[in-house]
Amino acid sequence: MHRFNPPPEWPEPPSDTWRPPPGWEPDPDWPDAPAGWGFWVTRHGRPASGPIGAYGAVDAGRMEFAAVDPALVLMHS
């Protein structure tokens, strides 16, 4: 299970199991995340790519391509 890892100076999520809902964006008043910040960690605190399509997930961009042309998903290794 992946856990959302907010950057420093962002509020803590309401629970350990909270995940940003689809389309969620951070409050524009919050400071920027440090460069290369890992928004997702494993239950052991190790960096993780995050759930596909979730905010800050490494794989989030693939979902946009899939929406444009579903055949692109088959070409991804």
Secondary structure, DSSP 8 states (H G I E B T S, - for coil): -EEE---TTS---SSTT----TT----TTS----TT---EEETTS-B---STTSTT-TTHHHHHHHHH-THHHHH--
